[in-house]
């Protein structure tokens, strides 16, 4: 009798689970149908003609951005552009940008580029690219607008702190070769190595290590300053490689995912590249 009762509970529980899954699926299908109706309504009645592919991209991006501040959707074209950035060479203006309160903010103009020479400054807000309003666009869309044929010119309209009127810049696009590391010797005794790491692209670690090797071979340094101000980030592999160079041991970073295979830990290998000097 007890065994039969237990089996009955299992059957009822399994049946309830199936029913709940079925209801959830039906709700999802209703939402999908509603989304289709909204698209049709926009296509037929919105004041301007719209590209449905662009609308779908924006919808996908909206879903991802609702998950956390760091997720977003890149179309194949934008993904290719970002891959170009991490290779350390691209065609454009030479501005590192980020999003702040829905606005595109200049993190830093890259030294020696058209943007830096034109007078763009860190902290500027880009409000218009050409004739396109920037507010409401994603960061990737803003990047796409600033890219173009080398030698062509573009107008940037920016807002700057303590200046009431917008400022316009006409800038010629050029091939931007990113030098991600700057180095110099500081101190009255010239015994402190200064390293400015401006981004984490494919050759950042090599550039940094080469500078340190030169310093170590030609100078008697007592320590280093590693300057990461205005660094917008980049490749995780580069961040791990550079961190490992300065550490003797210990965990550097870990990644977590839903699958066990996506959860990883990265540890420093034995060997401190600056031989225990303070940093």
TISETI-173345 format. One record per residue (C-alpha): chain; x, y, z. Coordinates in pm, whole numbers, plus 50000, padded with zeros to 5 digits. Example, Ala and Ser with C-alpha at 12.3 -4.5 7.8 and 13.67 -1.06 7.14 Angstrom:
<node kette="A" px="51230" py="49550" pz="50780"/>
<node kette="A" px="51367" py="49894" pz="50714"/>
END
This chain:
<node kette="A" px="50000" py="50000" pz="50000"/>
<node kette="A" px="50280" py="50243" pz="50095"/>
<node kette="A" px="50468" py="50159" pz="49773"/>
<node kette="A" px="50158" py="50221" pz="49561"/>
<node kette="A" px="50101" py="50554" pz="49737"/>
<node kette="A" px="50463" py="50658" pz="49671"/>
<node kette="A" px="50433" py="50571" pz="49301"/>
<node kette="A" px="50109" py="50770" pz="49283"/>
<node kette="A" px="50283" py="51077" pz="49432"/>
<node kette="A" px="50562" py="51045" pz="49173"/>
<node kette="A" px="50311" py="51023" pz="48888"/>
<node kette="A" px="50116" py="51326" pz="49017"/>
<node kette="A" px="50440" py="51524" pz="49064"/>
<node kette="A" px="50567" py="51434" pz="48716"/>
<node kette="A" px="50230" py="51524" pz="48565"/>
<node kette="A" px="50228" py="51861" pz="48746"/>
<node kette="A" px="50581" py="51935" pz="48621"/>
<node kette="A" px="50482" py="51857" pz="48262"/>
<node kette="A" px="50174" py="52078" pz="48295"/>
<node kette="A" px="50385" py="52369" pz="48433"/>
<node kette="A" px="50634" py="52335" pz="48145"/>
<node kette="A" px="50349" py="52334" pz="47896"/>
<node kette="A" px="50197" py="52651" pz="48046"/>
<node kette="A" px="50540" py="52822" pz="48038"/>
<node kette="A" px="50581" py="52728" pz="47670"/>
<node kette="A" px="50237" py="52864" pz="47586"/>
<node kette="A" px="50318" py="53194" pz="47762"/>
<node kette="A" px="50644" py="53217" pz="47568"/>
<node kette="A" px="50468" py="53156" pz="47235"/>
<node kette="A" px="50217" py="53429" pz="47323"/>
<node kette="A" px="50503" py="53672" pz="47388"/>
<node kette="A" px="50665" py="53579" pz="47055"/>
<node kette="A" px="50333" py="53634" pz="46876"/>
<node kette="A" px="50296" py="53970" pz="47052"/>
<node kette="A" px="50646" py="54072" pz="46943"/>
<node kette="A" px="50557" py="53984" pz="46583"/>
<node kette="A" px="50242" py="54195" pz="46604"/>
<node kette="A" px="50443" py="54491" pz="46737"/>
<node kette="A" px="50689" py="54461" pz="46447"/>
<node kette="A" px="50403" py="54452" pz="46196"/>
<node kette="A" px="50245" py="54756" pz="46359"/>
<node kette="A" px="50572" py="54951" pz="46343"/>
<node kette="A" px="50628" py="54850" pz="45982"/>
<node kette="A" px="50281" py="54956" pz="45872"/>
<node kette="A" px="50208" py="55261" pz="46088"/>
<node kette="A" px="50531" py="55418" pz="46218"/>
<node kette="A" px="50592" py="55768" pz="46082"/>
<node kette="A" px="50926" py="55673" pz="45919"/>
<node kette="A" px="51029" py="55369" pz="45720"/>
<node kette="A" px="51231" py="55130" pz="45934"/>
<node kette="A" px="51469" py="54845" pz="45858"/>
<node kette="A" px="51329" py="54535" pz="46028"/>
<node kette="A" px="51674" py="54376" pz="46047"/>
<node kette="A" px="51800" py="54677" pz="46246"/>
<node kette="A" px="51495" py="54659" pz="46471"/>
<node kette="A" px="51561" py="54289" pz="46538"/>
<node kette="A" px="51925" py="54364" pz="46621"/>
<node kette="A" px="51812" py="54634" pz="46865"/>
<node kette="A" px="51563" py="54393" pz="47024"/>
<node kette="A" px="51831" py="54128" pz="47071"/>
<node kette="A" px="52065" py="54388" pz="47218"/>
<node kette="A" px="51790" py="54504" pz="47455"/>
<node kette="A" px="51746" py="54149" pz="47586"/>
<node kette="A" px="52118" py="54112" pz="47652"/>
<node kette="A" px="52154" py="54454" pz="47814"/>
<node kette="A" px="51871" py="54368" pz="48053"/>
<node kette="A" px="52080" py="54079" pz="48193"/>
<node kette="A" px="52374" py="54285" pz="48321"/>
<node kette="A" px="52568" py="54605" pz="48233"/>
<node kette="A" px="52835" py="54415" pz="48038"/>
<node kette="A" px="52634" py="54203" pz="47794"/>
<node kette="A" px="52550" py="54325" pz="47447"/>
<node kette="A" px="52493" py="54210" pz="47091"/>
<node kette="A" px="52739" py="54269" pz="46809"/>
<node kette="A" px="52644" py="54205" pz="46449"/>
<node kette="A" px="52907" py="54025" pz="46238"/>
<node kette="A" px="53015" py="54361" pz="46096"/>
<node kette="A" px="53061" py="54522" pz="46438"/>
<node kette="A" px="53232" py="54211" pz="46571"/>
<node kette="A" px="53483" py="54236" pz="46288"/>
<node kette="A" px="53545" py="54600" pz="46378"/>
<node kette="A" px="53609" py="54513" pz="46743"/>
<node kette="A" px="53848" py="54235" pz="46639"/>
<node kette="A" px="54034" py="54496" pz="46435"/>
<node kette="A" px="54066" py="54710" pz="46748"/>
<node kette="A" px="54219" py="54429" pz="46951"/>
<node kette="A" px="54473" py="54361" pz="46675"/>
<node kette="A" px="54619" py="54703" pz="46750"/>
<node kette="A" px="54549" py="54870" pz="46413"/>
<node kette="A" px="54230" py="55016" pz="46266"/>
<node kette="A" px="54099" py="55293" pz="46046"/>
<node kette="A" px="53926" py="55576" pz="46227"/>
<node kette="A" px="53975" py="55878" pz="46449"/>
<node kette="A" px="54170" py="55736" pz="46742"/>
<node kette="A" px="53924" py="55774" pz="47029"/>
<node kette="A" px="53867" py="55529" pz="47314"/>
<node kette="A" px="53502" py="55564" pz="47414"/>
<node kette="A" px="53256" py="55423" pz="47667"/>
<node kette="A" px="52891" py="55460" pz="47764"/>
<node kette="A" px="52773" py="55672" pz="48057"/>
<node kette="A" px="52405" py="55730" pz="48130"/>
<node kette="A" px="52313" py="55653" pz="47769"/>
<node kette="A" px="52573" py="55894" pz="47628"/>
<node kette="A" px="52898" py="55823" pz="47445"/>
<node kette="A" px="53185" py="55949" pz="47657"/>
<node kette="A" px="53545" py="55995" pz="47546"/>
<node kette="A" px="53763" py="55788" pz="47777"/>
<node kette="A" px="54082" py="55900" pz="47610"/>
<node kette="A" px="54201" py="56019" pz="47268"/>
<node kette="A" px="54489" py="55800" pz="47153"/>
<node kette="A" px="54812" py="56000" pz="47151"/>
<node kette="A" px="54924" py="56116" pz="46809"/>
<node kette="A" px="54594" py="56034" pz="46634"/>
<node kette="A" px="54364" py="56271" pz="46440"/>
<node kette="A" px="54129" py="56298" pz="46740"/>
<node kette="A" px="54410" py="56397" pz="46978"/>
<node kette="A" px="54553" py="56648" pz="46729"/>
<node kette="A" px="54207" py="56799" pz="46671"/>
<node kette="A" px="54166" py="56870" pz="47042"/>
<node kette="A" px="53924" py="56600" pz="47160"/>
<node kette="A" px="53970" py="56552" pz="47536"/>
<node kette="A" px="53900" py="56280" pz="47792"/>
<node kette="A" px="53561" py="56345" pz="47951"/>
<node kette="A" px="53404" py="56496" pz="47637"/>
<node kette="A" px="53057" py="56371" pz="47546"/>
<node kette="A" px="52991" py="56300" pz="47179"/>
<node kette="A" px="52637" py="56415" pz="47100"/>
<node kette="A" px="52644" py="56396" pz="46719"/>
<node kette="A" px="52851" py="56206" pz="46464"/>
<node kette="A" px="52808" py="56368" pz="46125"/>
<node kette="A" px="52437" py="56448" pz="46123"/>
<node kette="A" px="52342" py="56149" pz="46340"/>
<node kette="A" px="52227" py="56203" pz="46698"/>
<node kette="A" px="52424" py="55971" pz="46926"/>
<node kette="A" px="52187" py="55957" pz="47224"/>
<node kette="A" px="51987" py="55634" pz="47210"/>
<node kette="A" px="52249" py="55451" pz="47007"/>
<node kette="A" px="52461" py="55169" pz="47141"/>
<node kette="A" px="52835" py="55198" pz="47182"/>
<node kette="A" px="52888" py="54967" pz="46884"/>
<node kette="A" px="52662" py="55180" pz="46666"/>
<node kette="A" px="52864" py="55488" pz="46759"/>
<node kette="A" px="53187" py="55306" pz="46672"/>
<node kette="A" px="53040" py="55210" pz="46335"/>
<node kette="A" px="52950" py="55572" pz="46258"/>
<node kette="A" px="53304" py="55690" pz="46331"/>
<node kette="A" px="53462" py="55429" pz="46106"/>
<node kette="A" px="53500" py="55505" pz="45739"/>
<node kette="A" px="53731" py="55529" pz="45442"/>
<node kette="A" px="54082" py="55647" pz="45523"/>
<node kette="A" px="54119" py="56011" pz="45411"/>
<node kette="A" px="53749" py="56094" pz="45446"/>
<node kette="A" px="53640" py="56361" pz="45693"/>
<node kette="A" px="53374" py="56351" pz="45961"/>
<node kette="A" px="53218" py="56611" pz="46189"/>
<node kette="A" px="53198" py="56538" pz="46562"/>
<node kette="A" px="52981" py="56755" pz="46786"/>
<node kette="A" px="53073" py="56730" pz="47152"/>
<node kette="A" px="52970" py="56868" pz="47489"/>
<node kette="A" px="53251" py="56969" pz="47723"/>
<node kette="A" px="53231" py="57040" pz="48094"/>
<node kette="A" px="53201" py="57411" pz="48183"/>
<node kette="A" px="53138" py="57509" pz="47819"/>
<node kette="A" px="52776" py="57596" pz="47742"/>
<node kette="A" px="52770" py="57561" pz="47365"/>
<node kette="A" px="52847" py="57239" pz="47173"/>
<node kette="A" px="53186" py="57228" pz="47000"/>
<node kette="A" px="53227" py="57099" pz="46644"/>
<node kette="A" px="53537" py="56920" pz="46516"/>
<node kette="A" px="53609" py="56822" pz="46156"/>
<node kette="A" px="53847" py="56528" pz="46163"/>
<node kette="A" px="54008" py="56328" pz="45884"/>
<node kette="A" px="54004" py="55950" pz="45927"/>
<node kette="A" px="54341" py="55774" pz="45922"/>
<node kette="A" px="54491" py="55434" pz="45991"/>
<node kette="A" px="54533" py="55418" pz="46366"/>
<node kette="A" px="54824" py="55214" pz="46494"/>
<node kette="A" px="54776" py="55167" pz="46864"/>
<node kette="A" px="55088" py="55180" pz="47078"/>
<node kette="A" px="54946" py="55039" pz="47396"/>
<node kette="A" px="55255" py="55098" pz="47612"/>
<node kette="A" px="55444" py="55415" pz="47702"/>
<node kette="A" px="55754" py="55400" pz="47921"/>
<node kette="A" px="55997" py="55638" pz="48088"/>
<node kette="A" px="56232" py="55668" pz="48388"/>
<node kette="A" px="56117" py="55881" pz="48681"/>
<node kette="A" px="56265" py="56016" pz="49004"/>
<node kette="A" px="56552" py="56247" pz="49096"/>
<node kette="A" px="56789" py="55952" pz="49080"/>
<node kette="A" px="56623" py="55816" pz="48767"/>
<node kette="A" px="56558" py="55484" pz="48935"/>
<node kette="A" px="56182" py="55430" pz="48899"/>
<node kette="A" px="56036" py="55275" pz="48585"/>
<node kette="A" px="55709" py="55428" pz="48466"/>
<node kette="A" px="55483" py="55212" pz="48244"/>
<node kette="A" px="55156" py="55338" pz="48103"/>
<node kette="A" px="54936" py="55058" pz="47969"/>
<node kette="A" px="54666" py="55214" pz="47752"/>
<node kette="A" px="54482" py="54902" pz="47632"/>
<node kette="A" px="54497" py="54522" pz="47624"/>
<node kette="A" px="54535" py="54433" pz="47255"/>
<node kette="A" px="54709" py="54139" pz="47092"/>
<node kette="A" px="55061" py="54276" pz="47130"/>
<node kette="A" px="55031" py="54464" pz="47461"/>
<node kette="A" px="55220" py="54203" pz="47662"/>
<node kette="A" px="55510" py="54193" pz="47415"/>
<node kette="A" px="55536" py="54573" pz="47411"/>
<node kette="A" px="55534" py="54588" pz="47791"/>
<node kette="A" px="55786" py="54307" pz="47839"/>
<node kette="A" px="56023" py="54460" pz="47584"/>
<node kette="A" px="56017" py="54795" pz="47767"/>
<node kette="A" px="56088" py="54626" pz="48100"/>
<node kette="A" px="56373" py="54420" pz="47957"/>
<node kette="A" px="56537" py="54739" pz="47827"/>
<node kette="A" px="56493" py="54907" pz="48165"/>
<node kette="A" px="56634" py="54607" pz="48354"/>
<node kette="A" px="56940" py="54582" pz="48129"/>
<node kette="A" px="57032" py="54953" pz="48125"/>
<node kette="A" px="56916" py="55092" pz="48461"/>
<node kette="A" px="56937" py="55010" pz="48831"/>
<node kette="A" px="56573" py="55049" pz="48919"/>
<node kette="A" px="56422" py="55025" pz="49265"/>
<node kette="A" px="56061" py="54980" pz="49150"/>
<node kette="A" px="55793" py="55045" pz="48891"/>
<node kette="A" px="55476" py="55249" pz="48848"/>
<node kette="A" px="55212" py="55077" pz="48633"/>
<node kette="A" px="54960" py="55336" pz="48512"/>
<node kette="A" px="54622" py="55193" pz="48404"/>
<node kette="A" px="54427" py="55519" pz="48405"/>
<node kette="A" px="54187" py="55556" pz="48110"/>
<node kette="A" px="54255" py="55196" pz="48003"/>
<node kette="A" px="53925" py="55077" pz="47847"/>
<node kette="A" px="54014" py="54706" pz="47874"/>
<node kette="A" px="54045" py="54455" pz="47590"/>
<node kette="A" px="54157" py="54092" pz="47569"/>
<node kette="A" px="54134" py="53881" pz="47884"/>
<node kette="A" px="54429" py="53669" pz="47767"/>
<node kette="A" px="54647" py="53979" pz="47757"/>
<node kette="A" px="54537" py="54090" pz="48104"/>
<node kette="A" px="54626" py="53744" pz="48237"/>
<node kette="A" px="54963" py="53737" pz="48061"/>
<node kette="A" px="55064" py="54081" pz="48191"/>
<node kette="A" px="54945" py="54009" pz="48545"/>
<node kette="A" px="55134" py="53677" pz="48545"/>
<node kette="A" px="55455" py="53862" pz="48455"/>
<node kette="A" px="55448" py="54055" pz="48784"/>
<node kette="A" px="55336" py="53771" pz="49013"/>
<node kette="A" px="55528" py="53482" pz="49164"/>
<node kette="A" px="55219" py="53272" pz="49237"/>
<node kette="A" px="54849" py="53284" pz="49323"/>
<node kette="A" px="54516" py="53302" pz="49142"/>
<node kette="A" px="54489" py="53581" pz="48885"/>
<node kette="A" px="54124" py="53558" pz="48779"/>
<node kette="A" px="53842" py="53310" pz="48741"/>
<node kette="A" px="53555" py="53281" pz="48495"/>
<node kette="A" px="53218" py="53123" pz="48571"/>
<node kette="A" px="52949" py="52991" pz="48342"/>
<node kette="A" px="52643" py="52771" pz="48358"/>
<node kette="A" px="52840" py="52472" pz="48230"/>
<node kette="A" px="53120" py="52322" pz="48436"/>
<node kette="A" px="53351" py="52347" pz="48131"/>
<node kette="A" px="53301" py="52725" pz="48129"/>
<node kette="A" px="53425" py="52767" pz="48486"/>
<node kette="A" px="53800" py="52822" pz="48487"/>
<node kette="A" px="54073" py="52957" pz="48711"/>
<node kette="A" px="54398" py="53115" pz="48596"/>
<node kette="A" px="54706" py="53106" pz="48816"/>
<node kette="A" px="55040" py="53285" pz="48803"/>
<node kette="A" px="55337" py="53073" pz="48700"/>
<node kette="A" px="55655" py="53077" pz="48902"/>
<node kette="A" px="55886" py="53363" pz="48808"/>
<node kette="A" px="55850" py="53735" pz="48876"/>
<node kette="A" px="55958" py="53941" pz="48574"/>
<node kette="A" px="56075" py="54237" pz="48785"/>
<node kette="A" px="56255" py="54021" pz="49044"/>
<node kette="A" px="56058" py="54124" pz="49348"/>
<node kette="A" px="56077" py="54500" pz="49296"/>
<node kette="A" px="55776" py="54695" pz="49433"/>
<node kette="A" px="55517" py="54806" pz="49185"/>
END
